[in-house]
Amino acid sequence: MARGLSSLQRQILGLAWTREQAHGTRGAISLLFPQEIYVRIYHWPITHPAAAFPWDREQGLALQQSVHFQPSVIGIRRYHATMVTVSRALGRLQRRGLLRRRQVKWAVGWCLTDAGRLVVQQLSVDFVDKR
């Protein structure tokens, strides 16, 4: 089932798994928000530090990407290309039945499905076996 997943898709599943393991499967705080992907995978600098990270807030409410990231700091082309790449990867994972999109108030987050959990566990086993 993990066959054909890109490196980015595997990383996204790993982040969703880590989020779920840290906070359980209930509530908005266990959701993976795109902003977390941009920071943890692409290392985008947060240019508005006064705003709380959406994945650290008790309510799990995400703000618009522009609140946290400044395209001119990241690079306009890189900013837009990365947003498209992440959006497509999330859509593909959803179509494969590995992630589910959830709306929480005005924010959109992602959570693993049962099939997604199985894939992440299989990827973990594969990684350990190859060492």
C-alpha positions in Angstrom: 0.0 0.0 0.0 3.0 2.3 0.6 4.2 1.6 -2.9 4.5 4.7 -5.1 4.5 7.2 -2.3 6.8 10.2 -2.8 9.3 11.2 -0.2 7.1 14.2 0.6 4.1 12.0 1.0 6.0 9.7 3.4 7.2 12.7 5.4 3.6 14.1 5.6 2.3 10.7 6.8 5.2 10.7 9.4 4.2 14.1 10.7 0.6 13.1 10.9 1.6 10.0 12.8 3.8 12.0 15.2 1.0 14.5 15.8 -1.4 11.7 16.5 0.9 9.9 18.9 1.6 13.0 20.8 -2.0 14.1 21.2 -4.2 11.1 20.5 -6.8 10.8 17.8 -9.3 13.1 19.2 -9.8 16.8 18.8 -8.4 19.5 16.6 -5.0 19.5 18.3 -4.2 16.1 16.8 -4.7 17.5 13.3 -1.8 18.2 10.9 -2.0 21.6 9.4 -0.2 22.6 6.2 1.7 25.3 8.2 3.4 22.6 10.2 4.5 20.9 7.0 6.0 24.2 5.7 8.0 24.7 8.9 9.1 21.1 9.7 9.8 19.8 6.2 10.6 23.0 4.2 12.1 25.0 7.2 10.2 28.1 6.3 11.0 31.0 8.7 8.0 32.3 10.7 8.1 36.0 10.2 5.3 36.8 12.7 6.4 35.3 15.9 3.7 37.0 18.0 1.2 34.6 16.6 1.0 31.1 18.2 1.7 28.2 16.1 -1.6 26.6 15.0 -0.5 23.1 16.0 0.5 24.2 19.5 -2.7 26.0 20.3 -5.1 24.2 22.5 -8.0 25.0 20.2 -6.0 23.7 17.2 -7.2 26.7 15.1 -5.0 27.6 12.1 -4.6 31.0 10.7 -4.0 31.9 7.1 -0.5 31.0 5.8 0.2 34.7 5.2 -0.1 35.4 8.9 2.8 33.1 9.6 4.9 33.3 6.4 6.1 36.2 4.3 6.5 35.2 0.7 9.1 37.9 0.1 11.3 36.3 2.8 10.8 32.8 1.5 10.9 33.8 -2.2 7.7 34.4 -4.1 8.3 31.5 -6.6 9.4 29.1 -3.9 6.5 30.1 -1.7 3.9 29.4 -4.5 5.6 26.3 -5.8 5.8 24.7 -2.3 2.2 25.5 -1.6 1.1 23.8 -4.8 3.4 20.8 -4.1 2.0 20.3 -0.6 -1.6 20.8 -1.7 -1.1 18.2 -4.4 0.6 15.7 -2.0 -2.2 16.1 0.5 -4.8 15.6 -2.2 -3.1 12.5 -3.5 -2.9 11.0 0.1 -6.6 11.8 0.5 -7.5 10.1 -2.8 -5.5 7.0 -1.7 -7.5 6.9 1.5 -4.5 7.6 3.8 -5.5 11.0 5.0 -8.8 12.6 5.8 -9.4 16.4 5.5 -11.2 17.9 8.5 -12.7 21.3 8.9 -12.4 22.8 12.4 -14.1 26.2 12.7 -12.4 28.1 9.8 -9.3 26.0 9.6 -8.6 22.9 7.6 -6.4 20.1 9.0 -5.6 16.5 8.1 -5.7 13.3 10.1 -4.7 9.7 9.4 -7.2 7.2 8.3 -7.0 3.5 9.5 -5.3 2.7 6.2 -2.9 5.6 6.7 -1.9 4.3 10.1 -1.2 0.9 8.6 1.0 2.4 5.9 2.9 4.5 8.5 3.5 1.4 10.6 4.6 -0.6 7.5 7.0 2.2 6.5 8.5 2.2 10.1 9.0 -1.6 9.9 10.6 -1.3 6.4 12.9 1.4 7.7 14.0 -0.7 10.7 14.5 -3.8 8.5 16.7 -1.9 6.0 19.2 -0.7 8.7 
